[in-house]
Amino acid sequence: MLVKKVGFLGPRATFTHLAVQAFFDHDMKEIAYSTIPQCIDAVADGEIDYAVVPTENAIEGSVNLTIDYLIHEQPLTIVGEIVSPIEQHFMVHPENRENWKDITRVYSHSHAIAQCHKFLHKTFKGISYDYATSTSAAASYVSQHPNECVAAIANQLAAKEYGLEIMKRNIHDYEYNHTRFAILCSTKHEYESPKLSVSKEKTTLMITLPSDQSGALHQVLSAFTWRKLNLSKIESRPMKTGLGHYFFIIDIDMCVDDILIPGAIAELEALGCRVKLLGSYKAYNIQTAIKE
């Protein structure tokens, strides 16, 4: 059997990597990429079969880089979704464990630092932040620079992977800290997890409203409302063509059927909207944070 390849935001021990390990079977070859665009490009170029990238965090909101790149650069298909608990820990090189409160810099992904603002503000008021491409990239950096008085915010597996010591656990501001990951593919070939059970079915649409038409957004929402289609998310993003130009990302809590969703799309197009189906897929929940 041909071994399939899945890419993720690396290096090893990122939260994305943990989601990949929890979702895919052991015969899947894992390939780490330094950035989200590199990971998405790899699917488009045929280097890998699937890409797993973060799309939204419960504390910090959408990962705009993922959404914008998917819309404007590489129009791949969403074939699955993984929702995972996130536990952020404060870690240092073992040589700095005794003076960890004297660190001068915190290194991590921008979302991770933002998720831990209250802890950092209270414990290290005025400290400088350096942003890494991922939490595990920050952990790797701290591991390689024991002479620098720097700490990382990352997960427990990253601490183990890069030989760091966790000084404070669960430093995120709010208890419910979850991240949503999209599984992307260049085709509509869905991969069903052999490890996780399906939590719901979803459809994601991109909708561009007709210009200079009052009440257009209300009409869009009405097309779903009278069909009793539940929308779990609606979000606007700039079209990058001028101020005031937006598209909308809408999540519907069901897969595409033969009547309701096609009917809603037809109604929207009749109103002058442009509608693009980004994916119709199954969503999976990881129930507990992955430790190792």
Buried (B, 14 or more C-beta within 10 A) or exposed (E): EEEBBBBBBBBBBBBBBBBBBBBBEEEBEBBBBEBBBBBBBBBBEEBBBBBBBBBBBBBBEBBEBBBBBBBEEBEBBBBBBBBBBBBBBBBBBEEBEEEBEEBEBBBBBEBBBBBBBEBBEEEBEEEEBBBBBBBBBBBBBBBEEBEBBBBBBBBBBBBBBBEBBBBBEBBBBEEEBBBBBBBBBBEEEBBEBEEBEEBBBBBBBBBBBEEEEEEBBEBBBBBBEEBEBEEEBBBEBEEEEEEEEBBBBBBBBBBBEEEBBEBBBEBBEEBEBEBEBBBBBBBBBBEEBBEE
